[in-house]
Amino acid sequence: MRMPRERLAPIGAAALTLVVLGGWVGLGGAGRARPVRAAPGWVLIGTGANPAATSAFFTVRNPGDVPDRLTGASTSVAERVTLSRHVHRGGGARPAEADALTVPARGELAMDLMGADLVLVRPERLTEGQRVEFVLHFRRGGDLRVTAVAVTAQQLSGLLAGG
């Protein structure tokens, strides 16, 4: 029994589509993880002679099709670095330590004063304009070296507001 010609075209198109999509997936085109990138950031100069903690802020971009997670960070100018996310309840917000911060697929994690940031525990005394090296640790993307510039609270407010 022969199939009518008008049915062959859609079946052929569907078969070709399956072959092309199968090849694309097989070559890693679907769901491809790509290395995250981060712009230079800022680290807040702590107040007082021996600040207990201060914060650092970066914008991390994920060009890939798969979300990644920032799982930690390190720097030589602090005893340790923790991840923090502000928890909003009622009319206020409070910082809470986070196990990881998500960098969405084809999106970004933009750290700021009321969202997410890195907390430097017992940092060294920083000076305005000092460059501080960090290593950001990602679940999929591995380690990423980034630099932050030490700024005052007033400078940071302007920078995070886009000024």
C-alpha positions as a printed Julia matrix, in Angstrom:
163×3 Matrix{Float64}:
  0.0    0.0    0.0
  1.36   3.38  -1.02
  1.14   6.48   1.14
 -0.43   9.52  -0.51
  2.08  12.22  -1.5
  0.44  14.89   0.64
  1.32  12.87   3.78
  4.98  12.37   2.88
  6.0   16.02   3.23
  4.94  16.43   6.91
  6.39  13.05   7.86
  9.66  13.89   6.1
  9.81  17.3    7.81
  9.2   15.71  11.22
 11.88  13.09  10.61
 14.39  15.73   9.5
 13.58  17.84  12.58
 14.18  14.85  14.87
 17.51  14.13  13.21
 18.66  17.77  13.49
 17.51  18.14  17.11
 19.06  14.79  18.03
 22.38  15.91  16.59
 22.19  19.27  18.34
 21.52  17.61  21.71
 24.19  14.98  21.04
 26.79  17.65  20.33
 25.93  19.48  23.57
 23.87  22.3   22.09
 20.89  21.81  24.4
 21.3   22.59  28.06
 24.88  23.71  27.62
 26.62  24.99  30.72
 29.08  27.8   30.02
 31.54  29.41  32.39
 30.09  32.26  34.41
 31.7   35.69  34.25
 31.93  38.45  36.82
 32.57  42.14  36.46
 35.04  43.76  38.87
 33.26  44.43  42.13
 33.44  46.5   45.27
 34.32  45.75  48.86
 33.04  48.03  51.58
 35.66  49.55  53.86
 34.65  48.45  57.36
 34.14  51.01  60.08
 36.27  51.15  63.22
 39.82  50.02  63.87
 39.02  46.28  63.79
 35.76  45.67  61.95
 34.1   42.32  62.71
 32.76  42.05  59.18
 32.23  43.88  55.92
 30.68  43.05  52.55
 31.72  42.6   48.94
 29.5   42.89  45.88
 29.82  41.48  42.36
 27.6   41.05  39.32
 27.91  37.5   38.02
 26.59  36.68  34.54
 25.7   33.24  33.23
 25.66  33.01  29.4
 24.8   29.3   29.5
 21.5   27.47  29.24
 21.92  25.84  32.66
 21.74  27.64  36.04
 24.88  27.63  38.19
 25.32  28.13  41.92
 27.87  30.25  43.74
 28.83  27.92  46.59
 31.54  29.95  48.31
 34.31  32.5   48.04
 37.74  33.19  49.47
 40.16  36.08  49.82
 43.46  36.61  51.61
 42.22  39.78  53.38
 39.65  38.08  55.65
 39.56  35.16  58.04
 36.74  33.66  55.98
 34.02  34.63  53.51
 30.37  33.62  53.78
 27.48  33.98  51.37
 24.57  36.11  52.54
 21.06  36.79  51.31
 18.71  39.3   52.9
 15.45  37.73  54.06
 12.51  40.13  53.67
  9.7   39.84  56.21
  7.03  42.38  56.92
  8.5   45.83  56.4
 12.13  44.89  57.03
 14.97  42.7   55.95
 17.75  40.91  57.76
 20.83  39.18  56.42
 21.0   35.39  56.66
 23.88  33.09  55.76
 23.22  31.16  52.55
 24.62  27.79  51.43
 24.62  28.93  47.8
 23.42  31.75  45.55
 21.83  30.9   42.2
 23.03  32.43  38.95
 20.12  31.82  36.57
 20.59  30.47  33.07
 21.12  33.36  30.63
 20.79  35.71  33.59
 22.75  37.32  36.37
 23.22  37.48  40.1
 23.54  41.19  40.93
 24.68  41.57  44.53
 23.5   44.65  46.41
 22.8   46.02  49.89
 19.31  44.49  50.19
 19.78  41.28  48.22
 22.81  39.03  48.21
 26.43  39.74  49.08
 29.66  38.21  50.33
 30.46  38.75  54.01
 34.13  39.08  54.92
 34.58  37.91  58.5
 37.32  39.73  60.45
 38.79  41.52  57.44
 42.08  43.34  57.39
 41.86  47.12  57.49
 41.23  48.22  53.89
 42.13  51.55  52.33
 40.13  53.44  49.72
 41.02  52.29  46.21
 42.8   49.12  47.39
 42.34  46.19  45.02
 41.27  42.94  46.69
 41.49  39.57  44.94
 38.71  37.02  45.42
 38.11  33.49  44.19
 34.45  32.67  43.62
 33.57  28.96  43.75
 30.79  27.66  41.48
 29.11  24.25  41.43
 29.34  23.82  37.64
 31.78  26.5   36.54
 34.62  25.85  38.98
 36.64  28.74  40.36
 36.62  32.29  39.04
 39.21  34.92  40.05
 37.82  38.43  40.4
 38.93  41.76  41.79
 37.06  44.2   43.99
 37.98  47.8   44.75
 37.69  49.02  48.37
 35.17  51.86  48.65
 33.5   53.91  51.36
 29.82  53.46  52.24
 28.94  56.68  50.42
 30.79  55.58  47.26
 29.18  52.15  47.4
 25.66  53.57  47.55
 26.33  55.55  44.38
 27.95  52.62  42.59
 25.16  50.17  43.38
 22.55  52.73  42.33
 24.26  53.01  38.96
 25.92  56.32  39.64
